[in-house]
Amino acid sequence: MEFDQRKKQAILSIFLTSFSLVSVLYGEIEETHVGLILDMGSVEGKIVRSCISAAFSDFYHLHNDYSTRVVLHSRDSKGDPLHALSSVVTNTALHLLENIKVEAIIGAQTRVEANLLANLGEAAKVPILSFSEPSSPLPLNDDRYAFSVGIAQDETSQVMGINAIIEAFKWKDVILLYDNTEYGNYMIPTLASSFQQKNVYIAHKSCIAISSTNEQIFEELQTLMKLKTKVFVVHISHLLVPRLFSNVNKLGMMSEGYTWILTSASMNFLHFMDSNVIESMQGVIGLKSYIPASTRLQNLTSKVRNKLYMEDPNMKVSELSADKVWVYDATWALAEAIERASTKNSSRSKHGVVLLREILQRRFKGLSGEIQFPKGKLISGTLEIVNVIGKEARRVGFWFFEEKTEKAQSHMLNNGRNLLLSNHLKTIRWPGGSKRQLSSEIKLRIGVPVRVGFKELVRVEHDLQTNRTNVTGFSIDVFKIAISALPYKVHYEFFPFENETGVMAGTYNDLVHQVYLKNYDAVVGDITITSNRSQYVDFTMPYTDLGVGVLVPNQKDMWIFLKPLSAYLWITSACFFILTGFIVWVIERPVNQEFQGTNLQQIGTILWFSFSTLVFAQREKILSNWAKFVVIIWMFVVLILTSNYTATLASMMTVKQIQMDSIGNYIGYQSGSLGVTVNLNFKGMKPYRSAEEYADALSKGSKHGGVSAIIDELPYINIFRAKYSSDYSIIKAKSITNGLAFAFPKGSKLVEDLSTQIRHMREEGQLLDLEKTWFHRKTSLMPDDSMEDNNMSSPSNTLGLYDFLGLFLVSGVSSAVALFVFLIFSQTFRNLIKGQLQLIGGRLQRLRMFLSNVIST
């Protein structure tokens, strides 16, 4: 029966071949030439060539009514990229293009060959079906190799699949292990970038050469073993897998607590590996290109196996890897595109463009599933998530890639359901035989400072009865709220940085340095961000105000209202008040009854009118335009004068003026703090440790053994003001410090996550609520922004005459001009003067007559 079936197939094959030859002879079939450039001497090349031949044979067996037939022209690249350079370009590729007139080329097993063929395809406008992706020197130029169509699976789906696994189990830090092959080096930057976008911290990246000895691999694994991260993402060639996992098992790194995730670069070839190698990989999970089982796939495998057996009986092929099935599907797509392009009746110069368009627009169901080539890259849709158990890789789920409107949407699938959580996967057996999911929780040893004062920030108390240490405070509460809001679990324990006597074991710099030495996983407390410390640790965003403030006692002086203006300015102002009133009286008296009356009344009117302009309360109605002109100028002067007076008085009543660097004045600072006062060049510095010592020193003053001011970071001054707000004031200086934050090791993923939570706490007002709770304040502790740029050494100055000399000059000149014009052009005033002169002349005449009578008698 089996013999009869084979006989029928042979007869049918001969018939179809004969029919094709007859059709060609009569001109009914159009031949299309396609070039194939492979390393024909390698096993890989032989299998690929067999798959391509089988694809064309199967295609035309199914579509025997098509008007086109592909004639394949195979050439050997010898497996040497340098040889490929001369052979392909000079003897092969140019010959195929110019003499044979090929309309497409299949090949490029290495990236070097892919670059050569891609450039050639661009020049000749011929599609190149490439097994390797060419490396473009212009990453932003997607059209660099427009005629290159990738047959190998696009790395995007591979990267997204790995990210899906990491995200499903909520792992936040990994170790990248890869080889130095061109495939490994090309994908790792993309994978690392995707981890960064997903906020997954890469604790270490390790590159193992494909030629590394067992000793070199062993040493590298010993280094990785010392790291706290136990999740390994491995992207290496299947040739390196036996040596790697042999040494992994020797070091006990396949025990419980470790996780190994392999990409399809090695998992696709798992069935080719020795059973002992597979047994050494127990508990490994990874991605494998999904090829659904089918009768067609079995037939293809059988054809390739028989063909290779006929060429070399020692060559055995148990099954085809995913990349060989993709070659088969891509060849099928090429044959279909050639048929469709032949109906377009395009010229040869444009035929390559038409053929390329047909390839890229083609979407069909192949042996590997749904096949498409968006942007010239193969998207094969589905990846298996497998778990190595025993001597096989058992499927535990799927990851499905779908591209819509140039945006990739991923779904993890299991039995047709979307998989978004790790517990939707089938049971996974982890290294060590455990079925329990690897804990994604993080455990931290956190160092905290031991303060003498300002315990509102950090308070360390030892309970002798329970033998427990309680750590509380504003800084601690901020950390607890932020860490509890993270989307993953973090366990932590506080360890006071103290010696046997309960005193802080060093400076704050020493405490931060413990993180760099890996004695602590983090430091939480009132830790100031500095550039020096940032060389060794990473800081979260600050959770307090930035900068340094100056704390001074409030001014108390019953005559302080006189101090904004100097004595000369007071006298000059008073004189101009009277002068302005006199000029207005002179101009208004002839025509305005309100400026007339007895001499005493007129003097009172002059004074009242002058000083009432100080508060703009003058009640006399002004009739003359020249008087109005004088008053307008004068009121402008009064406005400027009163505004400056008010501002200066307010400053004097808020902050006591001190000259910090003057002889006899002392400045206080916090003992054991950052020491920001070093940059301020002050002399006579005195250290203090608590808010109570600050208050005592400021109340005494420099003359009585205290200080005239305190310089400290704003958080500490805010705590002080919460207790003594009525008697002391703060000046905010320039921001020469960066605030308080939490310190973590360099590159820690917690830095960005906690910074995000601190930002949310600030926006939602939680930080302000904590300030009110710990500092007992009813209002915000932020100092007035208007004081931000005040000079600390001279917060206010008395206003002198010279500061307003220009204003007085304008007012004086204006008044003089108005008076002069009035005297010249005022008829009323001239009559008044004439009457006064006549009156004076009459009185002088009478006086002369009186004197004459006296003399004559």
NORUR-V740034 format. One record per backbone hydrogen bond with DSSP energy under -0.5 kcal/mol. NH is the residue of the N-H (numbers start at 1). CO is the residue of the C=O. Records with the same first field share a line. If there is no record, write none. Layout:
BEGIN
NH=CO + CO
END
This chain:
BEGIN
5=1
6=2
7=3
8=4
9=5
10=6
11=7
12=8
13=9
14=10
15=11
16=12
17=13
18=14
19=15
20=16
21=17
22=18
23=19
24=20
25=21
26=22
27=24
28=23
29=23
30=67
31=29
32=69
34=71
35=104
36=73
37=106
38=36 + 75
40=38
42=39
46=42
47=43
48=44
49=45
50=46
51=47
52=48
53=49
54=50
55=51
56=52
57=53
58=54
59=55
60=56
61=57
62=58
63=59
66=63
69=30
71=32
72=70
73=34
74=72
75=36
77=38 + 75
78=38
80=77
81=79
84=80
85=81
86=82
87=83
88=84
89=84 + 85
90=86
91=86 + 87
92=87
93=88
94=88 + 89
96=92
97=93
98=94
99=94 + 95
100=95
102=96
103=33
104=33
105=127
106=35
107=129
108=37
114=110
115=111
116=112
117=113
118=114
119=115
120=116
121=117
122=118
123=119
124=120
125=121
126=121
127=103
128=147
129=105 + 127
130=128 + 149
131=107 + 108
132=108
136=134
139=137
141=138
142=140
144=141
146=143
148=145
149=128 + 147
150=148 + 376
151=130
152=130
154=378
157=154
158=154
159=155
160=156
161=157
162=158
163=159
164=160
165=161
166=162
167=163
168=164
169=165
170=167
171=166
174=201
175=231
176=204
177=175 + 233
178=206
179=235
180=208
185=181
186=182
187=183
188=184
189=185
191=187
192=188
193=189
194=190
195=191
196=192
197=193
198=194
199=196
200=195
201=172 + 199
203=174 + 201
204=174
206=176
208=178 + 206
209=207
212=209
217=213
218=214
219=215
220=216
221=217
222=218
223=219
224=220
225=221
226=222 + 223
227=224
232=230 + 259
233=175
234=232 + 261
235=177 + 233
238=265
240=237
241=237
242=238
244=240
245=241
246=242
247=243
248=244
249=245
250=246
251=247
252=249
253=248
255=252
258=255
259=230
261=232
262=260 + 285
263=234
266=263
267=263
268=264
269=266
270=267
272=269
273=269 + 270
277=274
278=274
279=275
280=276
281=278
282=279
283=388
284=281
285=260
286=386
287=262
288=384
290=382
291=289
292=290
298=294
299=295
300=296
301=297
302=298
303=299
304=300
305=301
306=302
307=303
308=304
309=305
310=306
311=307
312=308
315=312
316=314
318=316
324=321
325=321
326=322
327=323
328=324
329=325
330=326
331=327
332=328
333=329
334=330
335=331
336=332
337=333
338=334
339=335
340=336
341=337
342=338
343=339 + 340
344=341
345=342
350=347
351=347
352=348
354=350
355=351
356=352
357=353
358=354
359=355
360=356
361=357
362=358 + 359
364=371
366=364 + 369
369=366
371=364
372=379
373=360 + 362
376=373
377=374
378=150 + 152
379=372
380=378
382=380
383=399
384=288
385=397
386=286 + 384
387=394
388=284
389=387 + 392
392=389
394=387 + 392
396=385
397=385
398=413
399=383
400=411
401=381
402=409
404=402 + 407
407=404
409=402
411=400
412=419
413=398 + 411
414=417
417=414
419=412
420=418
422=168
424=421
425=422
426=396
430=428 + 434
431=258
432=254
433=430
442=489
444=491
446=444 + 493
447=445 + 522
448=495
451=449
457=454
458=454
459=472
461=459 + 470
463=461 + 468
464=462
467=463
468=463
470=461 + 468
471=469
472=459 + 470
474=456
475=457
476=457
477=473
478=474
479=475
480=476
481=477
482=478
483=479
484=480
485=481
486=483
491=442
493=444
495=446
497=448
498=496
499=503
502=499
505=497
511=507
512=508
513=509
514=510 + 511
515=512
516=512
517=513
518=515
519=514
520=514
521=445
522=445
523=743
524=447
527=525 + 741
528=526
529=739
534=530
535=532
536=533
537=533
538=744
540=742
543=740
544=740
548=734
549=712
550=731
551=549 + 710
552=550 + 729
554=727
560=557
562=559
563=560
564=560
565=562
566=799
570=566
571=567
572=568
573=569
574=570
575=571
576=572
577=573
578=574
579=575
580=576
581=577
582=578
583=579
584=580
585=581
586=582
587=583
588=584
589=585
590=586
591=588
592=588
593=591
595=592
596=593
602=598
603=599
604=600
605=601
606=602
607=603
608=604
609=605
610=606
611=607
612=608
613=609 + 610
614=611
615=612
616=613
617=612
628=624
629=625
630=626
631=627
632=628
633=629
634=630
635=631
636=632
637=633
638=634
639=635
640=636
641=637
642=638
643=639
644=640
645=641
646=642
647=643
648=644
649=645
650=646
651=647
652=648
653=649
654=650
655=651
656=553
660=658
662=659
665=662
667=684
668=709
669=686
671=688
673=670
678=675
679=676
680=677
681=678
682=677
686=667
688=669
694=690
695=691
696=692
697=693
698=694
699=695
700=696
701=697
704=701
705=702
706=701
707=697
708=666
709=666
710=551
711=668
712=549 + 710
714=547
716=713
717=713
718=714
719=715
720=716
721=717
722=718
723=719 + 720
724=720
725=721
727=724
728=724
729=552
731=550
733=548 + 731
736=734
738=529
741=527
743=523
744=538
745=521
746=536
748=745
751=748
752=748
753=749
754=750
755=751
756=752
757=753
758=754
759=755
760=756
761=757
762=758
763=759
764=760
765=762
766=761
767=761
769=765
770=766
771=767
772=768
773=769
774=770
775=771
776=772
787=784
788=785
790=732 + 787
794=791
799=564
803=800
804=800 + 801
805=802
808=804
809=805
810=806
811=807
812=808
813=809
814=810
815=811
816=812
817=813
818=814
819=815
820=816
821=817
822=818
823=819
824=820
825=821
826=822
827=825
830=826
831=827
832=828
833=829
834=830
835=831
836=832
837=833
838=834
839=835
840=836
841=837
842=838
843=839
844=840
845=841
846=842
847=843
848=844
849=845
850=846
851=847
852=848
853=849
854=850
855=851
856=852
857=853
END
